Amino acid sequence: MRITEVLKAKQLRDVVTISPDAGVRELIATLAQHNIGALIVSADGTSLDGIVSERDVVRRLHSDGTVIDNTVGAIMTEVVKTCAPDDQLDDVMKAMTEGRFRHIPVCDGDRLVGIVSIGDLVKHKIDELQFERDQLDNYVHRV
């Protein structure tokens, strides 16, 4: 199974981005508004300048109580692991687990085409296993 299949199955297909110049308050409001855990940081809405998540805010809040007054660019992760639409779901899940991150941008060359969370991947994997189980169950009961 490939990442492109996960993207097709997602209810929210638009990639929500935020400018590196935006404030952390705007970041928090946008995360809450869209009920998501991370945003792609992009100066132009299409490039990948970084990623910022709830974790980034919480980790900075612990060491710096003034994080709420910072910009997204000050707290974002700049070196971002990405995947491609043709990547295998299991390989991406492994990379996310080993890297201990929950969101991964999907890029087709230099073009940002989506973002998937570990929850998206787990849901897709469970659906796949359920389908296979049902197929096996139907086969066994037909014999």
C-alpha positions in Angstrom: 0.0 0.0 0.0 1.3 3.4 -1.0 0.9 6.9 0.7 -1.1 8.2 -2.3 -3.9 5.8 -1.2 -3.9 7.3 2.3 -4.1 10.8 0.8 -7.0 9.9 -1.3 -8.9 8.5 1.7 -8.4 11.6 3.9 -11.4 13.7 4.6 -9.3 16.9 4.8 -7.1 16.9 1.7 -6.1 20.5 1.8 -2.7 21.2 3.3 -3.0 23.9 5.9 0.0 26.2 6.0 1.2 29.0 8.2 3.8 31.7 7.5 7.1 31.7 9.5 6.3 35.3 10.4 2.9 34.4 12.0 2.7 34.5 15.7 2.4 31.5 18.0 -1.1 32.7 19.1 -2.2 32.5 15.4 -0.6 29.1 15.2 -2.6 27.8 18.2 -5.8 29.3 16.8 -5.2 27.7 13.4 -4.5 24.3 14.9 -7.7 24.5 17.0 -9.8 25.8 14.1 -8.8 22.9 11.9 -8.6 20.3 14.7 -5.1 19.2 13.6 -1.8 18.7 15.4 0.7 20.3 13.0 1.0 22.8 10.2 3.4 23.1 7.3 5.4 26.4 7.6 5.5 28.1 4.2 6.2 31.6 3.2 4.3 31.3 0.0 1.7 28.6 0.8 3.3 26.0 -1.5 6.9 25.7 -0.4 8.1 23.7 2.6 10.0 25.9 4.9 9.4 23.8 8.0 6.8 22.2 10.2 5.4 23.2 13.5 3.3 21.1 15.9 1.6 21.2 19.2 4.7 19.5 20.6 6.9 22.4 19.5 4.7 24.8 21.4 4.5 22.7 24.6 8.3 21.9 24.6 9.1 25.6 24.3 6.5 26.6 26.9 8.2 24.3 29.4 11.6 26.1 29.0 10.3 29.6 27.9 7.0 30.9 29.2 7.1 33.8 26.7 6.9 31.4 23.7 3.4 32.6 23.1 4.9 36.0 22.0 7.3 34.4 19.5 6.9 33.8 15.8 6.3 30.4 14.2 9.8 30.7 12.6 11.4 30.8 16.0 9.9 27.5 17.2 9.4 25.5 14.0 11.4 22.4 12.9 13.4 23.4 9.9 14.9 20.1 8.8 11.8 18.1 7.8 11.7 14.5 6.9 9.3 14.0 4.0 7.9 11.1 2.0 6.7 10.7 -1.6 3.2 9.6 -2.8 4.7 6.3 -4.1 6.4 5.4 -0.8 5.1 2.3 1.0 2.9 2.9 4.0 4.9 0.5 6.2 8.2 2.2 5.4 6.7 5.6 6.3 5.2 4.3 9.5 8.7 2.8 10.4 10.4 6.1 9.7 7.9 8.1 11.8 8.1 5.6 14.7 11.9 5.6 14.7 12.1 9.4 14.3 9.4 9.9 17.0 7.4 12.4 14.9 3.6 12.3 14.2 3.3 14.2 11.0 5.1 13.9 7.7 4.7 16.1 4.6 4.2 14.3 1.3 6.1 15.9 -1.6 6.2 15.0 -5.2 9.6 16.3 -6.2 9.7 19.8 -4.8 5.9 20.2 -4.8 4.0 19.8 -1.5 1.0 17.5 -2.2 -0.2 16.6 1.3 0.5 15.7 4.9 -0.2 12.5 6.8 -0.3 11.8 10.5 0.6 8.6 12.2 -3.2 8.4 13.0 -4.0 8.5 9.3 -1.5 5.7 8.6 -2.8 3.5 11.5 -6.4 4.0 10.4 -5.5 3.0 6.9 -3.6 0.0 8.1 -6.5 -1.1 10.3 -9.0 -0.7 7.4 -6.7 -2.8 5.2 -6.4 -5.6 7.8 -10.2 -5.5 8.4 -10.8 -5.9 4.7 -8.3 -8.9 4.5 -9.9 -10.5 7.5 -13.4 -10.1 6.0 -12.2 -11.6 2.7 -10.7 -14.6 4.5 -13.8 -15.0 6.6 -16.0 -15.0 3.5 -13.7 -17.5 1.8 -13.7 -19.9 4.8 -17.5 -19.8 5.2 -18.1 -20.4 1.5 -16.1 -23.7 1.5 
